[in-house]
Amino acid sequence: LAGEICAFKIHGQEMPFEAVVLNKTSGEGRLRAKSPIDCELQKEYTFVIQAYDCGSGPGGTNWKKSHKAVVHIQVKDVNEFSPAFKESVYKATVTEGKIYDSILQVEAIDEDCSPQYSQICNYEIVTPDVPFAIDRNGNIRNTEKLSFDKQHQYEIMVTAFDCGQKHATEDVLVRVNVKPVCKPGWQDWNKRIEYRPGSGSIPLFPSIHLETCDGPVSSIHTTIELQTNYIGKGCDRETYSEKSLQKLCGASSGAIDLLPSPSATTNWTAGLLMDSNDIIFKFDGKQGAKIPDGIVPKNLTDQFTISLWMKHGPSPGLRAEKETILCNSDKTEMNRHHYALYVHNCRLVFLLRKDFDQADTFRPAEFHWKLDQICDKEWHYYVVNVEFPVVTLYMDGTTYEPYLVTNDWPIHPSHIAMQLTVGACWQGGEVTKPRFAQYFHGSLASLTIRPGKIESQKVISCLQACKEGLDINSLESLGQGIKYHFNPSQSVLVMEGDDIENINQALQKVSYINSRQFPTAGVRRLKVSSKVQCFGEDVCISIPDIDAYVMVFQANEPKITITGMDHFARPAAQFENERGVILFPDIRIVSTVTKMEHPLDLREHDRANKQVVVEEMLHNLDFCDILVIGAELDPEQECLELDHRELQGKHLDATNSTAGYSIYGVDSMFSYEQVLRQLRYRNWGTSATSDRKFRVKCSELNGRYTSNEFNLEVNILHSSNSNFMDHVNHMIVQPQFLQSVQHPEGTVSAVHNSVVPSVATMVIIICVSILVFVITLGVYRIRTAHQHSSAEHEGAKDSEMDWDDSALTITVNPMEKYEKPHQAEEESEEEDIDDEEEDTTSAESDESEEEEEEDEEEEVIVQKGDKQNATRQEQLEWD
């Protein structure tokens, strides 16, 4: 037994192995694992093993053991794990137009324990047709230049392989964002800005900010320009006439308009080219206009003002000629220029030659101003104030002194007539045929000359003020470091600052404002240009300009409506009175606007259900014309009159002629109503006139919006020997009754306002007619009963009183319009009561000639009262 091997013993702490004896005699044994071995937990084991013989006693105390042998075990790996990526998503950003060596690196790991199975041998892009590649180390690069415009972002899937060619169970997502090449400039602004009339002030660029691409910026200089040079006079001004504007601005009176709208009285501008929107005249170097004698005084005093709007470009041709705006020269024989305003080589020159007097000395004769604006092809407002020998130029409200004053001798006085011209100068002498010379090229408007007075700076600023422009919301919050400056018309704003964030906030507050109630619809171009200075660097950032535009929508056009009494009759005596007759005691002018509102649901069947909203508007008028329809007024016997005290305190003037009356000036509709209600018509020769027709038409914005044509017919009632008709008309024209008509309450106004009488009026007329019929019947019976003359005389008086009562029935509806003047003739065969009713109506209307004759016969009968006429009266009453 001692010669056999009985056991093997492993020394070591909890080794997962055991050794078993296979053959005791030969000592062969086997080493085996007691439990599963995991390479990932432990790659190798080292322990000591000893062999024991079988020579031990009962307690195993005497057995012998061998020497110790060291056992070293290596665990062989199995490829049981797949590669896994460290991140769930990989992200990177690249700039367009560049080829990168490596955009980013992806990384996968494998939990196998051996180098063969734990190392990642390869990466692969799974997504097909993408411009990217990946190497063995997981570096992703682009294979071509990327374009932001073509694609903003790429998403690609990537997998990994270990060296045992086992691939990852889950692919990983790689996002590559493409950003445009950083270009310095303004970001987040809209090219189109919409503006609806009445919106007040709206910000132009509420989210704008400047991208400098991390450049070292020290200061920023920005110019915002609103370009409106194609609108009217370079801006959306109220297009009232020059006279109305001057009155609005408080200019001194006496200005003479040298370029008025062509008309019968101002025909010298008829041959000039004219802009349809405003009163703008275009001169192409071929036209001139002669101002008729008597329009401007021949000799201007030492004080006068010339004002005009002018748009002018560089002079054509190599050698620039003088271009005449205004010229006063000899009409014949000689060629002397007494005073002139002209452009020469982009200089404005004013010539003023005084006549000889006692002092034979040199005097200032030419005044020169050199200004870039004279040739910039844009509208500017020029005012030349002459306080001889001092001449001052105001351009767009800013003062300019002449840079050159040329002295000259006074010119010899002569008796040669002078010719004042616009757009060219009259050459009357030194030529075979008098003609125009020194033509003007450009546009002129509102050219006026005011003799005897010069204009104040305040009035000049008002006359050139613009109704639209740039504005800054909340000036207080602009910040300390921002400097800003507006030009006079607020079309150009310059801002400067050293902090980008402050400049961003300041530009976000720049807004557009248009205070016109009915602005000119269309596009207003915007240009923002910027200059950037950098810290001590020669090469600095270039900022591209912004080109945007404001789209101004069409305003809802107002409908101006004139209403009132359109027909009345008065006795001739009232027209012959020195006060005459008020034509429009209750005239009313209202303005309404119709808005089309679309419902929220714009499906086909709902489109017809548009809501029409009518709103009453308050705005100004600039003229109302009262025209005589038919033959003009005969100044020998009739006229229209207005007490000029009615115009005091209002911006209104009036002119009178045989063709009518014209009230003009910019004022409220209420002011026009007040004045029109005081206009009177006088006629002291009424025998030749039976009726007159007048027409009223009003305008806003120099005829841009016009009212309806309101017609009034006036009848003159001739009553040579008729107490009856005098009494009737006395009852018709009671002032208290007219007052009640003006306030539309109750039955009277209903009768006045409606064409067809109301039901209540008809009932009253029928009842009164029946009463008249009964009374007339009673009077007739009394007359037949009493045959004595005294009784006849009393009967005549009674009947006269009865007819006076019937006259009272006429005054129920004195101003009613009637539809069928010959109604009594057409229905003459109806029953007696209806006849009586129609007779009453005919007395009111005075339209039918036959009815008028009957009325006259009745009047004669009542007045005479003898027996024979009483019999005729009885027959007529029964008729």
SULGI-V801216 format. One record per residue. N is the residue number from 0. RES is the residue in one letter. NEAR is the number of other ideal C-beta (glycine too) atoms within 8 Angstrom. D_CENTER is the distance of its C-alpha to the mean C-alpha in Angstrom with 2 decimals. Layout:
# SULGI-V801216
N&RES&NEAR&D_CENTER, N&RES&NEAR&D_CENTER
This chain:
# SULGI-V801216
0&L&6&124.70, 1&A&7&124.17, 2&G&5&123.69, 3&E&9&120.66, 4&I&12&116.99, 5&C&10&115.68, 6&A&7&112.06, 7&F&13&109.23, 8&K&10&107.32, 9&I&12&103.78, 10&H&8&103.12, 11&G&7&99.52, 12&Q&3&97.09, 13&E&4&95.99, 14&M&8&96.03, 15&P&8&94.76, 16&F&12&97.89, 17&E&8&101.45, 18&A&12&104.67, 19&V&8&107.16, 20&V&12&110.73, 21&L&6&111.36, 22&N&7&115.06, 23&K&9&117.13, 24&T&5&119.92, 25&S&5&117.79, 26&G&9&115.29, 27&E&7&112.34, 28&G&11&109.21, 29&R&7&105.51, 30&L&9&102.40, 31&R&8&99.61, 32&A&8&96.41, 33&K&6&96.59, 34&S&5&92.80, 35&P&4&89.90, 36&I&8&89.13, 37&D&7&85.46, 38&C&13&84.80, 39&E&7&81.40, 40&L&4&83.22, 41&Q&8&86.09, 42&K&6&86.77, 43&E&8&90.54, 44&Y&11&93.44, 45&T&7&96.55, 46&F&11&99.52, 47&V&10&103.38, 48&I&13&105.80, 49&Q&12&109.56, 50&A&12&112.25, 51&Y&14&114.87, 52&D&14&118.35, 53&C&12&120.12, 54&G&8&122.96, 55&S&11&121.71, 56&G&6&123.52, 57&P&3&122.62, 58&G&5&119.88, 59&G&7&118.66, 60&T&6&119.74, 61&N&7&121.98, 62&W&11&119.82, 63&K&8&119.12, 64&K&8&115.68, 65&S&8&114.77, 66&H&4&112.93, 67&K&8&109.13, 68&A&8&107.11, 69&V&7&103.38, 70&V&11&101.10, 71&H&7&97.68, 72&I&8&95.31, 73&Q&6&91.97, 74&V&12&89.61, 75&K&6&88.32, 76&D&11&84.53, 77&V&7&83.14, 78&N&10&79.55, 79&E&4&78.32, 80&F&11&74.84, 81&S&9&71.67, 82&P&14&69.25, 83&A&11&66.27, 84&F&13&63.14, 85&K&6&62.57, 86&E&8&58.78, 87&S&5&57.11, 88&V&8&54.00, 89&Y&11&53.57, 90&K&9&50.19, 91&A&11&49.26, 92&T&8&46.22, 93&V&13&46.40, 94&T&10&44.18, 95&E&12&43.50, 96&G&7&45.50, 97&K&8&48.70, 98&I&6&52.19, 99&Y&8&53.67, 100&D&4&57.46, 101&S&8&56.88, 102&I&10&53.65, 103&L&10&55.56, 104&Q&8&59.06, 105&V&15&59.99, 106&E&8&63.35, 107&A&14&65.65, 108&I&8&68.98, 109&D&14&72.12, 110&E&8&74.52, 111&D&16&77.62, 112&C&10&80.27, 113&S&9&81.50, 114&P&6&79.83, 115&Q&10&79.88, 116&Y&16&77.95, 117&S&12&75.90, 118&Q&9&74.31, 119&I&13&71.11, 120&C&8&72.04, 121&N&7&68.84, 122&Y&15&65.08, 123&E&10&63.22, 124&I&12&59.59, 125&V&8&59.56, 126&T&8&56.03, 127&P&3&56.34, 128&D&3&54.30, 129&V&8&52.66, 130&P&7&52.55, 131&F&13&54.70, 132&A&7&58.45, 133&I&12&60.69, 134&D&8&64.03, 135&R&6&67.18, 136&N&6&65.98, 137&G&14&62.67, 138&N&10&60.39, 139&I&17&57.36, 140&R&13&55.87, 141&N&12&53.32, 142&T&6&54.85, 143&E&6&51.78, 144&K&8&48.56, 145&L&14&45.88, 146&S&9&42.23, 147&F&11&39.39, 148&D&4&37.30, 149&K&5&40.29, 150&Q&8&41.23, 151&H&5&40.10, 152&Q&8&43.29, 153&Y&11&46.88, 154&E&9&49.26, 155&I&13&52.95, 156&M&11&56.17, 157&V&17&59.24, 158&T&11&62.90, 159&A&15&66.05, 160&F&14&69.76, 161&D&16&72.85, 162&C&10&75.89, 163&G&8&77.45, 164&Q&7&74.51, 165&K&11&73.28, 166&H&10&69.43, 167&A&13&67.10, 168&T&5&66.74, 169&E&6&62.93, 170&D&8&60.63, 171&V&15&58.07, 172&L&10&54.26, 173&V&15&52.86, 174&R&11&49.04, 175&V&16&47.84, 176&N&10&44.18, 177&V&15&42.79, 178&K&9&40.27, 179&P&9&38.48, 180&V&7&39.81, 181&C&8&38.29, 182&K&8&35.76, 183&P&12&34.34, 184&G&8&30.55, 185&W&14&27.45, 186&Q&8&27.63, 187&D&6&25.40, 188&W&10&21.91, 189&N&6&19.51, 190&K&6&18.54, 191&R&7&15.29, 192&I&12&12.73, 193&E&7&10.19, 194&Y&12&6.88, 195&R&6&5.94, 196&P&14&3.88, 197&G&6&6.94, 198&S&7&8.38, 199&G&5&9.53, 200&S&9&11.24, 201&I&10&12.01, 202&P&10&15.12, 203&L&12&15.14, 204&F&13&18.84, 205&P&6&20.25, 206&S&7&23.60, 207&I&12&24.25, 208&H&8&27.80, 209&L&14&30.02, 210&E&10&33.14, 211&T&10&35.85, 212&C&8&38.72, 213&D&3&40.85, 214&G&10&40.84, 215&P&6&42.15, 216&V&12&38.94, 217&S&7&39.41, 218&S&9&35.94, 219&I&14&32.43, 220&H&11&30.16, 221&T&13&26.51, 222&T&12&23.84, 223&I&15&20.13, 224&E&11&18.35, 225&L&14&14.72, 226&Q&9&15.36, 227&T&12&13.16, 228&N&9&16.27, 229&Y&3&15.52, 230&I&10&12.46, 231&G&12&14.01, 232&K&12&16.06, 233&G&11&15.16, 234&C&14&11.87, 235&D&13&8.73, 236&R&9&11.08, 237&E&8&11.41, 238&T&9&13.43, 239&Y&10&16.28, 240&S&10&19.81, 241&E&10&21.68, 242&K&11&24.04, 243&S&14&21.47, 244&L&13&19.87, 245&Q&12&23.41, 246&K&12&24.30, 247&L&10&21.32, 248&C&9&22.36, 249&G&7&25.99, 250&A&11&27.30, 251&S&8&30.89, 252&S&4&31.49, 253&G&8&33.17, 254&A&14&30.64, 255&I&10&31.49, 256&D&11&28.78, 257&L&13&30.47, 258&L&13&27.74, 259&P&9&26.65, 260&S&7&25.41, 261&P&8&28.56, 262&S&7&30.36, 263&A&4&33.97, 264&T&4&34.39, 265&T&10&32.34, 266&N&8&33.62, 267&W&8&34.19, 268&T&13&30.74, 269&A&6&31.33, 270&G&5&32.76, 271&L&12&30.05, 272&L&7&27.50, 273&M&10&24.09, 274&D&9&20.51, 275&S&3&19.16, 276&N&7&15.52, 277&D&9&16.60, 278&I&13&20.13, 279&I&13&21.03, 280&F&14&24.64, 281&K&10&25.92, 282&F&15&29.54, 283&D&7&31.47, 284&G&7&34.75, 285&K&5&36.16, 286&Q&11&34.73, 287&G&13&35.42, 288&A&12&35.07, 289&K&9&37.83, 290&I&10&36.88, 291&P&6&39.37, 292&D&4&42.00, 293&G&3&41.35, 294&I&8&37.59, 295&V&10&38.17, 296&P&5&41.39, 297&K&4&43.99, 298&N&5&44.83, 299&L&9&42.07, 300&T&7&43.22, 301&D&5&43.31, 302&Q&9&39.87, 303&F&12&36.76, 304&T&14&33.21, 305&I&14&31.51, 306&S&15&27.74, 307&L&12&25.57, 308&W&13&22.68, 309&M&12&24.31, 310&K&13&23.66, 311&H&11&27.07, 312&G&8&28.77, 313&P&5&32.42, 314&S&12&34.91, 315&P&5&36.45, 316&G&6&40.14, 317&L&2&42.70, 318&R&4&43.47, 319&A&6&40.40, 320&E&8&40.79, 321&K&9&39.41, 322&E&14&36.10, 323&T&16&35.91, 324&I&14&32.83, 325&L&15&34.85, 326&C&17&38.61, 327&N&11&41.29, 328&S&16&44.57, 329&D&15&47.87, 330&K&10&47.65, 331&T&9&51.19, 332&E&6&54.27, 333&M&10&52.72, 334&N&9&49.73, 335&R&8&48.85, 336&H&11&45.29, 337&H&10&45.04, 338&Y&12&41.56, 339&A&14&38.91, 340&L&13&35.79, 341&Y&16&35.70, 342&V&14&34.80, 343&H&10&37.72, 344&N&5&37.76, 345&C&10&34.36, 346&R&11&35.67, 347&L&12&34.49, 348&V&14&37.58, 349&F&15&38.09, 350&L&11&41.45, 351&L&12&43.09, 352&R&12&46.71, 353&K&10&48.46, 354&D&9&51.44, 355&F&8&54.92, 356&D&6&56.11, 357&Q&3&59.06, 358&A&4&57.85, 359&D&6&58.53, 360&T&4&56.65, 361&F&5&54.13, 362&R&10&50.57, 363&P&11&47.18, 364&A&10&45.94, 365&E&12&43.39, 366&F&12&40.63, 367&H&12&39.14, 368&W&11&36.12, 369&K&6&35.65, 370&L&10&32.11, 371&D&6&30.61, 372&Q&9&27.24, 373&I&12&28.97, 374&C&10&29.35, 375&D&7&26.41, 376&K&7&24.53, 377&E&8&21.42, 378&W&12&20.18, 379&H&12&21.94, 380&Y&15&22.70, 381&Y&12&26.49, 382&V&13&28.53, 383&V&12&32.33, 384&N&11&34.13, 385&V&15&37.78, 386&E&9&40.43, 387&F&10&43.36, 388&P&5&44.75, 389&V&6&41.73, 390&V&14&38.53, 391&T&10&35.43, 392&L&16&32.31, 393&Y&14&28.91, 394&M&12&26.50, 395&D&11&22.98, 396&G&10&24.62, 397&T&7&27.54, 398&T&7&31.10, 399&Y&10&33.35, 400&E&6&37.00, 401&P&11&38.69, 402&Y&6&40.62, 403&L&7&43.16, 404&V&8&44.56, 405&T&8&47.15, 406&N&7&49.77, 407&D&9&51.48, 408&W&6&53.92, 409&P&11&52.67, 410&I&10&52.89, 411&H&6&55.62, 412&P&5&54.68, 413&S&6&55.09, 414&H&3&54.58, 415&I&9&52.49, 416&A&8&49.32, 417&M&10&46.05, 418&Q&11&43.08, 419&L&12&39.50, 420&T&17&37.28, 421&V&14&33.81, 422&G&14&33.28, 423&A&14&37.04, 424&C&15&40.22, 425&W&15&42.90, 426&Q&12&46.27, 427&G&12&48.82, 428&G&10&52.02, 429&E&5&53.86, 430&V&7&52.73, 431&T&2&54.46, 432&K&4&51.35, 433&P&9&48.59, 434&R&7&45.31, 435&F&10&42.00, 436&A&8&42.07, 437&Q&12&39.95, 438&Y&14&36.84, 439&F&15&33.37, 440&H&11&31.34, 441&G&12&27.59, 442&S&12&24.75, 443&L&15&24.84, 444&A&12&22.73, 445&S&12&23.38, 446&L&15&27.01, 447&T&14&28.78, 448&I&13&32.20, 449&R&16&33.27, 450&P&11&37.10, 451&G&7&38.93, 452&K&10&36.19, 453&I&10&34.28, 454&E&12&30.85, 455&S&6&30.38, 456&Q&8&28.50, 457&K&7&26.30, 458&V&13&25.21, 459&I&14&24.70, 460&S&10&22.41, 461&C&10&20.36, 462&L&13&20.20, 463&Q&11&18.88, 464&A&8&16.50, 465&C&11&13.10, 466&K&11&9.92, 467&E&14&8.80, 468&G&11&11.58, 469&L&14&13.91, 470&D&10&15.39, 471&I&12&18.49, 472&N&7&18.89, 473&S&7&22.44, 474&L&5&24.01, 475&E&4&27.37, 476&S&7&27.64, 477&L&12&27.21, 478&G&10&30.99, 479&Q&3&33.63, 480&G&7&33.83, 481&I&12&30.25, 482&K&6&29.63, 483&Y&11&26.13, 484&H&6&24.86, 485&F&8&21.56, 486&N&8&21.57, 487&P&9&20.82, 488&S&11&17.22, 489&Q&11&16.61, 490&S&12&15.83, 491&V&11&19.18, 492&L&13&20.73, 493&V&10&24.42, 494&M&14&26.23, 495&E&10&29.94, 496&G&13&32.28, 497&D&7&35.60, 498&D&8&34.94, 499&I&9&33.09, 500&E&6&32.20, 501&N&13&30.75, 502&I&14&28.60, 503&N&11&27.41, 504&Q&11&26.45, 505&A&15&24.76, 506&L&13&22.58, 507&Q&11&21.67, 508&K&12&20.21, 509&V&13&17.91, 510&S&12&14.23, 511&Y&15&10.76, 512&I&11&8.93, 513&N&11&6.06, 514&S&5&7.72, 515&R&11&6.39, 516&Q&8&6.97, 517&F&11&5.83, 518&P&12&3.60, 519&T&9&5.96, 520&A&7&6.10, 521&G&7&8.67, 522&V&7&10.46, 523&R&13&10.75, 524&R&10&14.41, 525&L&15&16.03, 526&K&11&19.74, 527&V&14&21.98, 528&S&9&25.54, 529&S&12&28.42, 530&K&8&32.01, 531&V&15&34.70, 532&Q&9&38.03, 533&C&11&41.00, 534&F&6&44.19, 535&G&3&46.69, 536&E&7&45.97, 537&D&3&45.67, 538&V&3&43.79, 539&C&9&40.54, 540&I&10&37.67, 541&S&6&35.11, 542&I&11&31.56, 543&P&7&29.47, 544&D&8&25.98, 545&I&11&22.88, 546&D&8&20.67, 547&A&13&17.44, 548&Y&11&13.87, 549&V&13&10.35, 550&M&10&9.03, 551&V&13&5.30, 552&F&9&6.09, 553&Q&6&6.59, 554&A&10&6.28, 555&N&8&9.97, 556&E&8&11.43, 557&P&12&13.81, 558&K&8&17.49, 559&I&15&19.32, 560&T&10&22.99, 561&I&13&25.97, 562&T&7&29.18, 563&G&11&32.58, 564&M&11&36.22, 565&D&8&36.44, 566&H&10&40.20, 567&F&8&42.94, 568&A&11&46.43, 569&R&14&48.14, 570&P&11&51.60, 571&A&13&51.95, 572&A&7&53.17, 573&Q&11&49.79, 574&F&15&48.12, 575&E&9&50.92, 576&N&9&50.49, 577&E&4&49.12, 578&R&5&46.12, 579&G&12&45.38, 580&V&11&43.42, 581&I&9&39.91, 582&L&12&37.88, 583&F&12&35.01, 584&P&11&36.44, 585&D&10&34.16, 586&I&13&30.98, 587&R&8&27.90, 588&I&13&24.22, 589&V&9&21.85, 590&S&14&18.31, 591&T&11&17.67, 592&V&11&15.08, 593&T&9&16.56, 594&K&9&15.48, 595&M&7&17.46, 596&E&8&18.82, 597&H&6&20.99, 598&P&9&24.12, 599&L&3&24.99, 600&D&5&27.89, 601&L&7&26.64, 602&R&6&30.12, 603&E&4&30.97, 604&H&5&32.60, 605&D&9&29.77, 606&R&9&26.97, 607&A&5&27.96, 608&N&6&27.48, 609&K&9&23.76, 610&Q&7&22.93, 611&V&8&21.24, 612&V&7&19.72, 613&V&8&19.44, 614&E&7&17.98, 615&E&7&18.59, 616&M&9&15.79, 617&L&6&16.49, 618&H&9&14.92, 619&N&8&16.62, 620&L&15&18.47, 621&D&13&19.61, 622&F&10&22.74, 623&C&13&25.19, 624&D&11&28.04, 625&I&15&31.35, 626&L&10&33.21, 627&V&13&36.90, 628&I&7&37.63, 629&G&5&40.93, 630&A&4&43.12, 631&E&6&41.66, 632&L&9&42.94, 633&D&10&46.44, 634&P&7&46.28, 635&E&4&50.03, 636&Q&9&49.67, 637&E&12&46.09, 638&C&8&42.81, 639&L&13&39.55, 640&E&9&39.54, 641&L&14&37.23, 642&D&6&38.48, 643&H&7&36.40, 644&R&5&36.92, 645&E&9&34.27, 646&L&10&31.65, 647&Q&6&32.74, 648&G&2&30.38, 649&K&10&27.37, 650&H&9&25.08, 651&L&12&26.64, 652&D&9&29.11, 653&A&12&31.06, 654&T&7&33.08, 655&N&8&35.92, 656&S&7&37.69, 657&T&7&39.98, 658&A&7&37.11, 659&G&10&35.24, 660&Y&12&33.29, 661&S&12&29.83, 662&I&15&27.95, 663&Y&13&25.00, 664&G&13&22.91, 665&V&12&19.70, 666&D&10&20.85, 667&S&8&20.53, 668&M&13&21.66, 669&F&6&24.64, 670&S&11&25.75, 671&Y&15&25.68, 672&E&11&27.70, 673&Q&10&30.20, 674&V&15&30.81, 675&L&13&31.08, 676&R&11&33.62, 677&Q&10&35.87, 678&L&14&36.02, 679&R&12&39.65, 680&Y&15&41.56, 681&R&15&45.10, 682&N&14&47.76, 683&W&8&51.24, 684&G&10&52.62, 685&T&11&51.93, 686&S&6&54.96, 687&A&6&53.19, 688&T&11&50.00, 689&S&5&49.76, 690&D&8&46.01, 691&R&12&42.64, 692&K&11&39.25, 693&F&14&35.92, 694&R&11&32.33, 695&V&16&29.22, 696&K&13&25.74, 697&C&14&22.67, 698&S&14&19.36, 699&E&14&15.92, 700&L&11&14.11, 701&N&11&17.34, 702&G&6&17.96, 703&R&8&14.65, 704&Y&10&15.32, 705&T&8&19.05, 706&S&12&21.36, 707&N&7&24.47, 708&E&7&27.63, 709&F&13&29.80, 710&N&9&33.47, 711&L&14&36.27, 712&E&9&39.98, 713&V&15&42.51, 714&N&11&46.26, 715&I&15&48.92, 716&L&11&52.05, 717&H&8&55.25, 718&S&10&58.12, 719&S&4&60.91, 720&N&4&63.72, 721&S&9&62.20, 722&N&7&62.39, 723&F&14&61.20, 724&M&12&57.77, 725&D&11&57.32, 726&H&10&57.96, 727&V&12&55.51, 728&N&14&52.68, 729&H&8&53.53, 730&M&11&53.00, 731&I&12&49.72, 732&V&11&48.02, 733&Q&8&48.92, 734&P&6&46.17, 735&Q&6&46.51, 736&F&12&45.79, 737&L&11&42.63, 738&Q&8&41.49, 739&S&10&42.11, 740&V&13&40.11, 741&Q&8&36.98, 742&H&7&37.10, 743&P&6&36.88, 744&E&4&39.66, 745&G&6&42.89, 746&T&8&44.56, 747&V&9&43.90, 748&S&12&40.13, 749&A&11&40.65, 750&V&14&42.89, 751&H&12&40.49, 752&N&6&37.44, 753&S&9&39.13, 754&V&4&40.50, 755&V&5&43.52, 756&P&9&45.57, 757&S&10&45.55, 758&V&5&48.73, 759&A&8&49.74, 760&T&13&49.58, 761&M&9&51.70, 762&V&8&54.28, 763&I&9&54.55, 764&I&14&55.01, 765&I&10&57.68, 766&C&8&59.53, 767&V&12&59.58, 768&S&14&60.70, 769&I&10&63.60, 770&L&8&64.54, 771&V&14&64.59, 772&F&11&66.70, 773&V&8&69.23, 774&I&10&69.48, 775&T&10&69.94, 776&L&8&72.71, 777&G&8&74.39, 778&V&13&74.28, 779&Y&11&75.83, 780&R&8&78.70, 781&I&10&79.35, 782&R&12&79.54, 783&T&6&82.05, 784&A&5&84.18, 785&H&10&84.46, 786&Q&4&85.90, 787&H&6&86.57, 788&S&6&84.49, 789&S&6&83.66, 790&A&9&82.47, 791&E&15&80.50, 792&H&9&78.90, 793&E&9&77.93, 794&G&13&76.62, 795&A&11&74.39, 796&K&9&73.00, 797&D&10&72.39, 798&S&13&70.63, 799&E&11&68.50, 800&M&8&67.48, 801&D&12&66.81, 802&W&11&64.49, 803&D&10&62.71, 804&D&10&62.16, 805&S&12&60.80, 806&A&13&58.40, 807&L&8&57.02, 808&T&12&56.07, 809&I&13&53.79, 810&T&10&51.56, 811&V&10&50.37, 812&N&9&47.42, 813&P&12&47.12, 814&M&10&43.53, 815&E&10&43.68, 816&K&7&42.48, 817&Y&10&45.25, 818&E&5&45.18, 819&K&6&48.70, 820&P&7&50.22, 821&H&8&53.50, 822&Q&10&53.87, 823&A&13&57.11, 824&E&8&58.70, 825&E&7&57.82, 826&E&9&59.17, 827&S&8&62.11, 828&E&3&64.69, 829&E&6&63.46, 830&E&5&65.36, 831&D&6&65.95, 832&I&10&63.48, 833&D&9&60.60, 834&D&10&61.84, 835&E&12&61.67, 836&E&11&58.11, 837&E&12&57.02, 838&D&12&58.77, 839&T&15&56.71, 840&T&12&53.45, 841&S&14&54.52, 842&A&13&55.22, 843&E&11&51.63, 844&S&10&50.00, 845&D&11&52.22, 846&E&8&50.97, 847&S&11&54.17, 848&E&5&56.54, 849&E&8&59.62, 850&E&14&58.49, 851&E&9&57.84, 852&E&8&61.40, 853&E&12&62.86, 854&D&13&61.10, 855&E&9&62.52, 856&E&10&65.99, 857&E&12&65.77, 858&E&12&64.85, 859&V&9&67.84, 860&I&12&70.20, 861&V&13&69.24, 862&Q&10&69.73, 863&K&7&73.15, 864&G&11&74.95, 865&D&7&78.32, 866&K&7&80.24, 867&Q&6&79.24, 868&N&11&75.51, 869&A&15&75.83, 870&T&8&77.18, 871&R&10&74.23, 872&Q&12&71.90, 873&E&10&73.57, 874&Q&8&73.07, 875&L&11&69.42, 876&E&9&68.87, 877&W&6&70.40, 878&D&5&68.33
